[in-house]
């Protein structure tokens, strides 16, 4: 059984199976997960928030796909899929973060990103206080404990990896990739959260740590994070993780989140520099975001494909880091949360809208940059125009 690496938007796949024999299973309400384990002679490993999703291990040398096929015929089971691995995109083509200084005040933060804010036509909040609470779920490496101003905006947090803290984004000397460079993902989730915090300053957060400090997670940790986001009232979800390999469990979970619970998912398109679908961004019910530079030219590392819905700046992005300081990093991981912030801002102004309305809005309310990217015509989407998007969505129906 192959496994996938949750890529920090832009990572190449270079992994073999890490959890051979593990199956993610969705049960119908009221079904006893322990009874399923007994009936199929499998080992119960874990359960996700909400009591619908469970992880089982097929022991010994049994072919897990035989058990999977049997489960899919069971009326008590909605679906059963492999547990694959994913890793962060910035492993593949956008480099590492660089610390640029101690935290100052908000005015300094906005000044550092002034060119970026101008590029996307950022719209500050129309009122000094929020008109309604909008919850943004960030599924990533967590949030640094050194940033109390961001934790004050956290409404719920969850550690789907270690489970021993609220989901802190810190170096933990983890070299899960085995490349001799530990903690490559430390600060990633904090950077992503900081982007949303700046562009949608009234938003509240649901923090789910679904990848370790090396930027590695699994389909199962992502399933747990998505289930937690649904349970805790997320209005929009950001996933700056993924894989070039299709993740069947993610297709099922996107349907659960977007179709059954009407929550929009924004995901990074990946940093492999390929015409390729990156998952879960490549799933039709997700909003796939790729990256451009300061001149609206497609970033060299950014993926492109007809499935991409939108693009946003992805080079030299400044945000908060795990050590409580500012840092600069590049990658589609940091383009996606700009679009997530636009959704949150639009919801605050005009109320929530359906995922279908939001996906359609990204096709309408943006700036066409195909003229600057003739090689990628129709494959990087419109570039984010924050003001046009917020006003357009807020005035729409649906």
C-alpha positions as CSV (number, residue, x, y, z in Angstrom):
1,X,0.0,0.0,0.0
2,X,1.5,3.3,-1.0
3,X,1.6,6.3,1.3
4,X,1.5,9.9,0.5
5,X,3.3,12.9,1.9
6,X,1.3,16.0,2.9
7,X,3.2,18.5,1.0
8,X,3.6,22.0,2.3
9,X,2.3,23.3,-0.9
10,X,5.0,22.5,-3.2
11,X,6.7,19.3,-2.2
12,X,7.9,16.5,-4.4
13,X,6.9,13.0,-3.5
14,X,9.7,10.8,-2.5
15,X,8.2,8.5,0.1
16,X,7.5,4.9,0.4
17,X,4.7,3.5,2.6
18,X,4.8,4.6,6.2
19,X,1.7,2.9,7.4
20,X,1.2,-0.2,5.5
21,X,-2.2,-1.8,6.3
22,X,-4.0,1.2,7.8
23,X,-7.6,2.0,6.7
24,X,-9.6,5.1,7.3
25,X,-13.2,4.2,7.7
26,X,-16.4,6.2,7.9
27,X,-19.2,4.5,9.8
28,X,-22.9,5.2,9.8
29,X,-24.1,7.0,13.0
30,X,-24.6,4.6,15.9
31,X,-22.3,1.8,14.6
32,X,-19.9,0.5,17.2
33,X,-16.3,0.9,15.9
34,X,-15.1,-1.9,18.2
35,X,-17.7,-4.3,16.7
36,X,-16.3,-3.5,13.2
37,X,-12.8,-4.3,14.5
38,X,-14.0,-7.6,15.8
39,X,-16.0,-8.5,12.7
40,X,-13.1,-7.9,10.3
41,X,-10.3,-9.0,12.7
42,X,-8.6,-5.7,12.5
43,X,-7.0,-3.5,15.2
44,X,-8.8,-0.3,16.2
45,X,-6.2,2.5,16.3
46,X,-8.0,5.9,16.7
47,X,-11.2,7.9,16.3
48,X,-11.8,11.4,15.0
49,X,-13.9,14.1,16.6
50,X,-17.6,13.6,16.0
51,X,-17.7,9.8,16.2
52,X,-17.9,9.0,12.4
53,X,-14.3,8.4,11.3
54,X,-12.0,5.7,12.6
55,X,-8.5,4.3,11.9
56,X,-8.0,0.5,11.7
57,X,-4.9,-1.5,11.1
58,X,-5.0,-4.8,9.1
59,X,-2.5,-7.0,11.0
60,X,0.1,-9.3,9.7
61,X,0.7,-9.9,6.0
62,X,-2.9,-9.8,5.0
63,X,-3.7,-7.7,2.0
64,X,-5.5,-4.6,3.3
65,X,-7.2,-4.1,0.0
66,X,-9.1,-7.3,0.4
67,X,-10.4,-6.1,3.8
68,X,-11.1,-2.7,2.2
69,X,-13.2,-4.3,-0.5
70,X,-15.2,-6.3,2.0
71,X,-15.8,-3.3,4.1
72,X,-17.2,-1.3,1.1
73,X,-20.0,-3.9,0.8
74,X,-21.0,-3.5,4.5
75,X,-24.1,-1.4,5.0
76,X,-22.7,-0.2,8.3
77,X,-19.8,1.4,6.5
78,X,-20.0,4.5,4.3
79,X,-16.5,4.2,2.9
80,X,-13.0,2.7,3.6
81,X,-9.8,4.2,2.1
82,X,-6.0,3.8,2.5
83,X,-4.2,6.0,5.0
84,X,-1.6,7.8,2.9
85,X,1.1,10.2,3.8
86,X,1.5,13.9,2.7
87,X,4.2,16.5,3.1
88,X,4.6,20.2,2.8
89,X,5.0,21.9,-0.6
90,X,7.9,24.2,0.4
91,X,10.1,21.1,0.4
92,X,9.9,21.0,-3.3
93,X,10.7,24.4,-4.7
94,X,10.3,27.5,-2.6
95,X,13.0,27.2,0.0
96,X,12.9,27.8,3.7
97,X,11.8,30.7,5.9
98,X,14.2,33.4,7.0
99,X,13.8,35.3,10.2
100,X,13.8,39.0,9.6
101,X,13.3,40.6,13.0
102,X,11.4,40.9,16.2
103,X,7.7,41.5,16.3
104,X,6.7,45.2,16.2
105,X,3.2,46.7,16.1
106,X,0.5,46.2,13.5
107,X,1.5,49.3,11.5
108,X,5.0,47.9,11.0
109,X,3.5,44.6,9.9
110,X,1.3,46.3,7.3
111,X,4.2,48.4,6.1
112,X,6.4,45.3,5.5
113,X,3.7,43.8,3.3
114,X,2.6,47.1,1.7
115,X,3.5,46.1,-1.8
116,X,1.6,42.8,-1.4
117,X,-1.5,44.5,0.0
118,X,-1.5,47.0,-2.9
119,X,-1.0,44.1,-5.4
120,X,-4.1,42.3,-4.2
121,X,-6.1,45.5,-3.7
122,X,-6.6,44.7,0.0
123,X,-9.7,46.2,1.7
124,X,-9.4,47.0,5.4
125,X,-12.4,46.2,7.6
126,X,-15.3,48.6,7.1
127,X,-15.9,48.9,10.8
128,X,-13.5,48.9,13.8
129,X,-15.4,45.9,15.4
130,X,-16.6,42.7,13.8
131,X,-20.2,42.6,12.6
132,X,-20.3,38.9,12.9
133,X,-17.9,36.2,14.1
134,X,-16.3,34.2,11.3
135,X,-14.2,31.2,12.2
136,X,-11.3,30.2,9.9
137,X,-9.9,26.7,10.4
138,X,-6.1,26.4,9.7
139,X,-5.1,22.8,9.2
140,X,-1.3,22.8,9.3
141,X,1.6,22.5,11.8
142,X,-0.3,24.4,14.5
143,X,0.3,27.9,16.0
144,X,3.3,29.2,17.9
145,X,2.8,29.5,21.7
146,X,4.9,32.7,21.6
147,X,2.1,34.8,20.0
148,X,-0.5,35.5,22.6
149,X,-2.2,38.1,20.4
150,X,-3.1,35.3,17.9
151,X,-4.1,32.8,20.6
152,X,-6.5,35.4,21.9
153,X,-8.4,34.9,18.6
154,X,-8.4,31.1,18.8
155,X,-11.8,29.6,19.5
156,X,-10.7,25.9,19.5
157,X,-7.5,24.0,19.0
158,X,-6.5,20.4,18.5
159,X,-3.3,18.4,18.1
160,X,-4.0,15.5,15.7
161,X,-0.3,14.5,15.6
162,X,1.1,14.1,19.1
163,X,-2.1,14.9,21.0
164,X,-0.1,16.2,24.1
165,X,-0.6,20.0,23.7
166,X,-3.1,22.4,22.1
167,X,-1.3,22.2,18.8
168,X,1.8,24.2,19.3
169,X,3.9,25.0,16.2
170,X,7.5,24.5,17.5
171,X,10.7,22.6,16.5
172,X,10.5,19.1,18.0
173,X,13.7,17.6,16.5
174,X,11.6,15.6,14.1
175,X,13.2,14.3,11.0
176,X,10.3,12.3,9.7
177,X,11.4,12.6,6.1
178,X,14.8,11.1,7.0
179,X,16.8,13.6,5.0
180,X,19.0,14.7,7.9
181,X,17.3,18.1,8.2
182,X,14.8,18.1,11.1
183,X,12.0,20.5,11.7
184,X,11.7,21.8,8.1
185,X,8.0,22.5,8.7
186,X,8.3,24.4,12.0
187,X,6.7,27.8,11.7
188,X,4.7,26.8,8.6
189,X,1.2,26.9,10.3
190,X,2.1,30.1,12.2
191,X,3.1,31.8,8.9
192,X,-0.2,30.7,7.3
193,X,-2.3,31.9,10.3
194,X,-0.4,35.2,10.3
195,X,-1.4,35.9,6.7
196,X,-5.1,35.4,7.5
197,X,-4.8,37.4,10.7
198,X,-3.4,40.4,8.8
199,X,-5.8,40.4,5.8
200,X,-8.9,39.5,7.9
201,X,-8.2,41.1,11.2
202,X,-11.6,40.4,12.7
203,X,-11.5,36.6,12.0
204,X,-11.3,34.0,14.7
205,X,-9.3,30.8,14.4
206,X,-9.7,27.1,14.8
207,X,-6.2,25.6,14.9
208,X,-5.6,22.0,14.0
209,X,-2.1,20.6,14.0
210,X,-2.3,17.9,11.3
211,X,1.4,17.8,10.4
212,X,4.6,17.4,12.5
213,X,7.5,19.9,12.7
214,X,9.1,18.3,9.7
215,X,6.0,19.1,7.6
216,X,4.8,15.5,7.4
217,X,1.3,14.3,8.0
218,X,-1.1,11.6,6.9
219,X,-4.5,11.4,5.4
220,X,-5.7,10.3,8.8
221,X,-4.4,13.4,10.7
222,X,-6.0,15.5,8.0
223,X,-9.3,13.7,8.4
224,X,-9.2,14.3,12.1
225,X,-8.5,18.0,11.5
226,X,-11.4,18.3,9.1
227,X,-13.7,16.6,11.4
228,X,-12.6,18.9,14.2
229,X,-13.2,21.9,12.0
230,X,-16.7,20.8,11.3
231,X,-17.4,20.0,15.0
232,X,-16.2,23.5,16.2
233,X,-18.1,25.6,13.7
234,X,-15.6,26.5,11.0
235,X,-17.0,28.8,8.2
236,X,-14.0,28.4,5.9
237,X,-11.0,26.0,6.0
238,X,-7.4,26.5,4.8
239,X,-5.2,23.6,3.8
240,X,-1.7,24.5,2.8
241,X,-0.7,20.8,2.5
242,X,-1.1,18.1,-0.1
243,X,0.3,15.6,-2.5
244,X,0.7,15.0,-6.2
245,X,-0.8,11.5,-5.7
246,X,-4.6,11.4,-5.4
247,X,-5.8,10.8,-1.9
248,X,-9.1,8.9,-2.0
249,X,-9.9,9.6,1.6
250,X,-9.6,13.3,0.9
251,X,-12.2,13.2,-1.9
252,X,-14.6,11.6,0.6
253,X,-13.8,14.1,3.3
254,X,-14.1,17.1,1.0
255,X,-17.6,15.8,0.1
256,X,-18.4,15.5,3.8
257,X,-17.2,19.1,4.6
258,X,-18.2,21.0,1.5
259,X,-21.4,19.2,0.4
260,X,-22.8,17.8,3.6
261,X,-21.8,20.8,5.8
262,X,-21.6,23.6,3.3
263,X,-18.1,24.7,4.4
264,X,-15.7,26.1,1.8
265,X,-12.2,24.7,1.6
266,X,-9.3,26.7,0.1
267,X,-6.1,24.7,-0.6
268,X,-2.7,25.4,-2.1
269,X,-1.9,24.1,-5.6
270,X,1.7,23.0,-4.8
271,X,5.3,24.0,-5.4
272,X,6.5,21.3,-7.8
273,X,6.7,23.7,-10.8
274,X,4.6,21.2,-12.9
275,X,1.4,21.2,-14.9
276,X,-0.3,18.9,-12.4
277,X,-3.1,18.5,-9.9
278,X,-2.2,18.7,-6.3
279,X,-4.4,17.1,-3.8
280,X,-6.7,18.0,-2.0
281,X,-6.6,21.2,-4.0
282,X,-7.3,19.4,-7.3
283,X,-10.6,18.0,-6.0
284,X,-13.4,19.9,-7.7
285,X,-15.1,21.0,-4.5
286,X,-12.0,22.6,-3.2
287,X,-10.7,26.1,-4.2
288,X,-7.2,25.6,-5.7
289,X,-4.8,28.5,-5.4
290,X,-1.5,28.8,-7.1
291,X,1.2,31.6,-6.8
292,X,2.5,34.6,-8.7
293,X,5.4,37.0,-8.0
294,X,5.2,40.7,-7.3
295,X,4.8,41.4,-11.1
296,X,1.9,38.9,-11.5
297,X,4.2,36.4,-13.3
298,X,3.6,32.8,-12.3
299,X,6.1,31.9,-9.6
300,X,8.7,29.4,-10.9
301,X,7.9,26.8,-8.3
302,X,4.1,27.2,-8.6
303,X,2.0,24.4,-10.1
304,X,-0.5,25.1,-12.8
305,X,-3.4,23.2,-14.3
306,X,-6.9,23.8,-15.6
307,X,-8.2,22.8,-12.2
308,X,-6.6,25.9,-10.6
309,X,-9.3,28.4,-9.5
310,X,-7.2,31.5,-8.5
311,X,-3.8,32.8,-7.9
312,X,-2.2,35.2,-5.3
313,X,1.2,36.5,-4.4
314,X,3.5,33.6,-3.3
315,X,7.0,35.1,-3.1
316,X,8.7,36.9,-0.2
317,X,5.6,36.7,2.1
318,X,6.2,38.2,5.5
319,X,4.3,36.8,8.5
320,X,4.7,35.5,12.1
321,X,7.1,32.6,12.8
322,X,7.3,29.9,15.4
323,X,9.8,31.8,17.6
324,X,7.5,34.8,17.9
325,X,9.4,36.9,15.4
326,X,8.7,37.8,11.8
327,X,10.0,35.7,8.9
328,X,9.8,35.7,5.1
329,X,8.9,32.6,3.2
330,X,7.7,31.8,-0.3
331,X,5.3,29.1,-1.6
332,X,1.7,28.5,-2.7
333,X,1.2,27.6,1.0
334,X,1.1,31.4,1.6
335,X,-1.0,32.3,-1.4
336,X,-3.9,30.1,-0.4
337,X,-4.5,31.9,3.0
338,X,-4.8,35.2,1.2
339,X,-7.8,33.8,-0.6
340,X,-9.1,32.2,2.6
341,X,-8.9,35.7,4.3
342,X,-10.9,37.2,1.4
343,X,-13.6,34.6,2.0
344,X,-13.6,35.3,5.7
345,X,-13.8,39.1,5.1
346,X,-16.7,38.6,2.6
347,X,-18.6,36.5,5.1
348,X,-18.2,39.1,7.8
349,X,-19.6,41.8,5.6
350,X,-22.5,39.9,3.9
351,X,-22.9,36.6,5.8
352,X,-21.8,33.2,4.8
353,X,-22.4,31.8,1.3
354,X,-22.4,28.3,-0.1
355,X,-19.2,26.7,-1.4
356,X,-20.7,26.7,-4.9
357,X,-21.2,30.5,-4.7
358,X,-17.6,31.0,-3.4
359,X,-16.1,28.8,-6.2
360,X,-18.0,30.7,-8.8
361,X,-17.0,34.1,-7.3
362,X,-13.3,33.2,-7.6
363,X,-14.0,32.8,-11.4
364,X,-15.5,36.2,-11.6
365,X,-14.1,38.6,-9.0
366,X,-10.4,38.9,-9.7
367,X,-7.8,40.4,-12.1
368,X,-6.9,38.5,-15.3
369,X,-3.1,38.1,-15.5
370,X,-3.1,35.7,-18.5
371,X,-1.6,38.5,-20.6
372,X,1.5,38.3,-18.4
373,X,1.5,34.5,-18.5
374,X,0.8,33.4,-22.1
375,X,2.3,30.0,-21.5
376,X,-0.2,29.4,-18.7
377,X,-3.3,30.9,-20.3
378,X,-6.4,29.6,-18.5
379,X,-4.4,27.5,-16.0
380,X,-3.6,29.8,-13.1
381,X,-7.0,31.5,-12.6
382,X,-7.7,35.1,-11.9
383,X,-5.3,36.9,-9.5
384,X,-6.9,37.8,-6.2
385,X,-8.5,41.3,-6.1
386,X,-9.5,41.4,-2.4
387,X,-11.8,44.4,-2.7
388,X,-13.6,43.2,-5.8
389,X,-14.0,39.7,-4.3
390,X,-15.3,40.9,-0.9
391,X,-17.8,43.4,-2.4
392,X,-18.9,40.9,-5.1
393,X,-19.5,38.0,-2.7
394,X,-21.1,40.2,0.0
395,X,-23.6,41.6,-2.5
396,X,-24.4,38.1,-4.0
397,X,-27.1,35.7,-3.1
398,X,-26.6,32.0,-2.3
